Structures are given as C-alpha cells and as structure tokens.
Amino acid sequence: MKKVLLLLADGFEAYEASVFTDVLGWNQLEGDGSTAVTSVGLHPTLQATWNFQVTPEKLVEEIDLTEFYALAIPGGFEEANFYVDAFSKTFQEIIQHFNAHQKPIAAICVASLALAHSGILHNRQATTYNFPTSKRLAQLATYGVQVSKDRIVVNENIITSSNPGTAIEVAFILLEMLTSKSNAARIKERMGY
C-alpha cells in the first residue's frame, strides 16, 4: 500500500484537502487499490478556513515518515492563520524529509509557499496563487524560486499549482506519479472528469 501523508495546517482549505482523499480513495475501490491517505496535523482539532473543524487521523508525533510514499499539502488563508503551521519548524522538516528522499510532494495554491520556505524550491521552477491582485508570486520569488505563471508546474518530484481550481488536477497528477498514467485515466473517467 502506498500511503500518502495529507499534511493539514490550521486555516487549510477543506476543498483542497478533499481532492486527495477523494481521488486516492476512488483508486482504492475503482483503480489498482494501491493508495491510502492519512490526515495528519499539529493539533488534535484543526480549524479550516471557513469555520469547519477537522480532527486529523494522527498527530505528527504519532507517525513514522518513512512509512509514507508521498506528501500532499492543501493551501489556506493567512487570515485563518495558515502560515503559522505551514511555516513551522515541524512542517518544514517534514517537507525536507520527503524531498530528500525524492518522494512526490503535491502542494495546492499557497501551500507552495510552505515548500519554498523550507528551501526545497530554491533555483527550481514553481507557481503559487496568481490572481492579478495577489502578492503571492512576488513572495514566492523572494525564496529564489524560478516563478512560473502556469496553472500547474511539475518539477521532478514536486507539483505546485496556482489556485483552488487546479486542486483536482493536482490530485490526478499525484495519482499518476504513484501508480500509472492508465490507472489515473481510469479513475478520471470513473469520477466523470
């Protein structure tokens, strides 16, 4: 079984987290059956962006990172304190661990800023939230990232994306990395995409 660590920060967007549980869950039942998702957080209860409370399956201190094949991080809102957890030493160490072992890392929207903060995007191409009035692309550039305005950027083992509208595509790309192109296409078709 290829376990995926769904790393949740306070202030995360529930929709961006749900695409991973749905796509990889569909793969369990309708695909090759090889993927499972474990939601993990720093706190016993997490507050999503829009006043939605979530209880992660595990706390960070309860897991062994070596058991996981991939890392998925949904974005969130500064106003909901997303960056407090996302920029924490614990989050940064988890991100660095997955990159050091060349395991897939999928970051939706501003979650790419957590990757950049960890140093793993330095001199690499990536993207983040890029609505015309947003400051996030400029923020990404301050980390020495080769900033792209593409909707989704895949750079070796790392997937970054530009907004919540890309979330389902990111989940399918991660599924393809973990299984195969044909298996991901099968799940897309079964889910009506």
Backbone torsions as a table, in degrees:
resi	resn	phi	psi	omega
1	MET	NA	132.7	177.6
2	LYS	-96.4	102.9	-177.9
3	LYS	-83.8	135.1	178.3
4	VAL	-111.7	128.9	177.5
5	LEU	-87.6	113.5	175.8
6	LEU	-93.7	101.1	-173.1
7	LEU	-90.9	114.9	-174.3
8	LEU	-108.6	127.5	173.9
9	ALA	-99.2	151.2	167.9
10	ASP	-52.4	141.5	179.4
11	GLY	82.4	11.0	179.2
12	PHE	-71.8	158.9	176.3
13	GLU	-89.6	120.4	-176.1
14	ALA	-58.9	-40.3	179.1
15	TYR	-59.5	-42.7	-177.5
16	GLU	-67.8	-27.9	175.1
17	ALA	-76.9	-38.6	-174.0
18	SER	-65.4	-26.4	-179.3
19	VAL	-64.2	-34.5	179.2
20	PHE	-70.8	-44.5	179.6
21	THR	-64.8	-37.0	-179.1
22	ASP	-71.6	-54.2	-176.6
23	VAL	-62.1	-47.2	-178.3
24	LEU	-73.8	-28.1	173.5
25	GLY	-68.0	-44.7	175.1
26	TRP	-57.5	-38.0	178.9
27	ASN	-62.5	-34.8	178.2
28	GLN	-60.3	-41.4	-174.7
29	LEU	-95.8	-33.3	-173.1
30	GLU	-115.6	-7.4	-178.0
31	GLY	-112.0	-139.2	-177.5
32	ASP	-83.6	-1.1	174.3
33	GLY	72.4	14.8	-170.0
34	SER	-95.7	-2.9	-173.2
35	THR	-116.3	148.4	174.4
36	ALA	-146.4	147.0	-178.0
37	VAL	-115.0	137.0	172.9
38	THR	-121.9	120.0	177.4
39	SER	-82.1	134.2	-174.1
40	VAL	-136.4	140.4	178.0
41	GLY	-143.8	175.2	177.8
42	LEU	-87.5	-15.2	-174.3
43	HIS	-129.3	151.0	179.8
44	PRO	-62.5	-29.0	175.2
45	THR	-130.8	132.8	179.6
46	LEU	-114.2	143.5	178.2
47	GLN	-102.1	113.9	176.4
48	ALA	-72.8	169.3	-175.7
49	THR	-52.8	-45.5	-171.5
50	TRP	-102.9	49.9	174.5
51	ASN	59.1	37.2	179.3
52	PHE	-111.4	118.3	-178.5
53	GLN	-93.7	141.3	-176.6
54	VAL	-132.4	141.0	173.1
55	THR	-106.1	110.2	179.2
56	PRO	-66.6	152.4	179.3
57	GLU	-62.5	-36.2	-177.0
58	LYS	-138.4	154.5	168.1
59	LEU	-93.3	155.5	-177.1
60	VAL	-52.4	-42.0	-176.3
61	GLU	-70.0	-9.1	-179.2
62	GLU	-94.4	-2.3	-174.0
63	ILE	-113.0	160.5	173.8
64	ASP	-113.2	110.6	-175.2
65	LEU	-57.8	-28.2	-176.9
66	THR	-68.6	-14.0	179.2
67	GLU	-80.1	-10.1	-173.2
68	PHE	-104.5	141.6	-178.9
69	TYR	-92.6	-21.7	-175.3
70	ALA	-155.8	161.4	179.4
71	LEU	-123.2	133.2	176.6
72	ALA	-126.7	130.8	-178.7
73	ILE	-131.1	115.7	172.9
74	PRO	-77.9	154.7	176.7
75	GLY	-81.0	-172.5	-179.9
76	GLY	-170.3	-167.7	-175.0
77	PHE	-112.7	137.2	175.4
78	GLU	-57.2	-40.5	-178.6
79	GLU	-63.7	-20.6	178.4
80	ALA	-100.8	13.6	176.9
81	ASN	69.9	25.9	180.0
82	PHE	-53.8	-43.9	-172.8
83	TYR	-72.9	-17.2	177.6
84	VAL	-59.7	-51.7	176.8
85	ASP	-75.5	-44.3	-174.1
86	ALA	-61.3	-30.6	179.8
87	PHE	-98.9	5.6	-178.5
88	SER	-69.2	157.8	179.7
89	LYS	-58.2	-39.3	-178.8
90	THR	-63.5	-47.8	177.8
91	PHE	-59.9	-44.5	-177.6
92	GLN	-61.1	-41.5	179.6
93	GLU	-66.5	-37.3	177.8
94	ILE	-64.4	-47.5	179.2
95	ILE	-58.9	-46.5	-179.6
96	GLN	-62.8	-37.1	177.7
97	HIS	-60.5	-49.4	-178.1
98	PHE	-64.3	-39.7	179.3
99	ASN	-68.4	-40.2	179.9
100	ALA	-60.5	-28.7	179.3
101	HIS	-98.8	11.1	177.5
102	GLN	53.7	34.3	176.6
103	LYS	-87.4	150.3	-179.8
104	PRO	-58.8	138.3	176.2
105	ILE	-129.6	121.8	179.2
106	ALA	-115.1	121.3	-179.7
107	ALA	-123.6	125.0	179.8
108	ILE	-98.5	134.6	173.3
109	CYS	55.3	-125.1	-174.3
110	VAL	-75.0	-3.3	173.7
111	ALA	-61.0	-23.0	176.9
112	SER	-63.4	-24.8	176.9
113	LEU	-67.9	-32.4	174.7
114	ALA	-65.1	-40.0	177.2
115	LEU	-63.9	-45.1	-179.8
116	ALA	-62.7	-41.1	180.0
117	HIS	-61.0	-30.8	180.0
118	SER	-76.1	-14.1	179.6
119	GLY	95.8	-6.4	-173.7
120	ILE	-77.0	-12.0	179.5
121	LEU	-99.6	1.8	-179.5
122	HIS	-58.4	127.8	-177.5
123	ASN	62.3	21.5	176.3
124	ARG	-119.6	153.9	178.3
125	GLN	-81.0	137.1	179.3
126	ALA	-160.9	171.1	176.3
127	THR	-137.9	170.9	175.1
128	THR	-154.5	-172.1	-178.9
129	TYR	-51.2	125.9	-173.4
130	ASN	-132.3	33.2	172.3
131	PHE	-58.3	141.5	-172.9
132	PRO	-50.5	-32.2	-178.7
133	THR	-92.8	3.4	-176.7
134	SER	-83.0	147.4	177.8
135	LYS	-93.7	1.0	-169.2
136	ARG	-70.2	-36.0	177.7
137	LEU	-63.6	-42.6	178.0
138	ALA	-63.9	-38.6	177.7
139	GLN	-63.0	-42.4	178.8
140	LEU	-59.7	-40.7	-178.8
141	ALA	-63.1	-28.5	-179.3
142	THR	-65.6	-14.7	178.7
143	TYR	-93.1	8.9	-180.0
144	GLY	77.8	24.9	-179.9
145	VAL	-86.7	142.9	171.0
146	GLN	-81.4	96.1	-170.7
147	VAL	-74.2	133.0	176.7
148	SER	-117.6	147.2	175.0
149	LYS	-98.0	9.4	176.9
150	ASP	-64.9	155.1	179.2
151	ARG	-63.8	-42.8	-179.5
152	ILE	-137.5	137.4	176.4
153	VAL	-123.7	126.0	173.5
154	VAL	-110.0	116.8	-179.2
155	ASN	-124.8	99.5	-175.7
156	GLU	55.6	-113.4	-175.7
157	ASN	-89.9	0.8	-172.8
158	ILE	-112.5	131.6	175.3
159	ILE	-113.3	126.9	172.2
160	THR	-125.4	155.4	-178.5
161	SER	-141.8	168.0	-167.5
162	SER	-100.0	-12.6	-178.3
163	ASN	-173.1	169.1	-179.5
164	PRO	-59.2	-27.2	-179.8
165	GLY	-64.3	-16.1	179.4
166	THR	-90.9	-6.1	-168.3
167	ALA	-54.4	-49.8	-176.7
168	ILE	-64.7	-36.7	178.0
169	GLU	-63.5	-40.9	178.5
170	VAL	-60.5	-43.2	179.7
171	ALA	-62.7	-39.4	178.2
172	PHE	-68.3	-37.3	176.8
173	ILE	-64.1	-42.6	177.6
174	LEU	-61.6	-43.2	177.9
175	LEU	-59.5	-42.3	178.4
176	GLU	-62.4	-41.2	178.0
177	MET	-62.1	-35.9	-176.5
178	LEU	-83.5	-24.5	-176.3
179	THR	-124.7	-96.4	179.0
180	SER	-159.4	164.2	178.9
181	LYS	-62.5	-41.8	-178.6
182	SER	-68.1	-38.0	178.5
183	ASN	-66.6	-42.5	177.9
184	ALA	-63.1	-39.5	178.1
185	ALA	-63.9	-38.3	178.2
186	ARG	-62.7	-44.5	-179.8
187	ILE	-67.9	-39.7	175.6
188	LYS	-56.0	-47.6	-178.9
189	GLU	-63.9	-44.9	-179.5
190	ARG	-62.3	-33.9	-180.0
191	MET	-86.4	-2.4	175.7
192	GLY	86.6	20.3	178.5
193	TYR	-100.3	NA	NA
